[in-house]
Amino acid sequence: MSKYCVNCKHFVCELKSSPETGHCVIKRTISLVTGELTPLSSVPFAVVQRLRHGDCGIEGKLFEEKEVPNV
């Protein structure tokens, strides 16, 4: 499988949004004040993570394949 963000378990896309505006949640944190996940608006876009100087980079260093549920 190719290392496309849409195939990665860290990729999240809001309903009714284009995959191009999806987020990489590998570094999503939990608020120490509320105990809730940080909002997606505070998490970097996947496309930014895949830039040459992003954490994942062009090579997809942080890529982990999504688990396919057994049906």
N, C-alpha and C positions, 0 to 999 in steps of 0.2 A: 504494500500500500504506500502511496506517495505521502510525503510529509506536508500535506496541506492542512492549514489551520482547522478547516471544517471537519477533518478526520481526527483531531486531537481531543483528548478528554478535558483539556483545560480551556477549550473554546466554548464561549457562551454567546448566543445571539438572542436578542429580545424578540418576542413575537412580533410579527408584521414588519420586521426589519430585514434589510439586505445583509447577507453574510459578510459583505464588505465592511459593515459597521460593527462586526462582532468584537468581543473583548477576550483577552487572554487573562484568565483568573488564577493562574499559577501562584501569583503573589497576593491574592485577595486576602485581606486580614479581617479579623473579628474585632469590633470595637471593645476596648476594655471598659468603656463607660456603660454601653447598652447591651453588650453581648451579641449584637447583630452583625451580620456581614456588612462590610463597607459597600455602599451603593455602586452599581456598575459604572455610573458616571465618574467614579473616582479611580477606576481600573483602566489601565492602558488598552487602547485598541490593539487587536491582534496584528493589524498591518504595521503598526509602529514597532511592536516586538520583533517583527520579521525583517526590519531594516538592517542594513549592514552593521550598525552599531547598537541594535536592540539586544535585549537579553537572549532571545532565541536565535536571532540572526538568520541569514539567508539559508543556512544549513539546517535549520530546525532543531537546534541543540536540545531544547526542552520538550520536544514532541514526545507524546505518549499516546499510543493508539487507543481510540475509544473502545470500550468493551461492548460487544454486540450481544444484546440479551438473547437467551435461548428461547425460542418460541415453539 
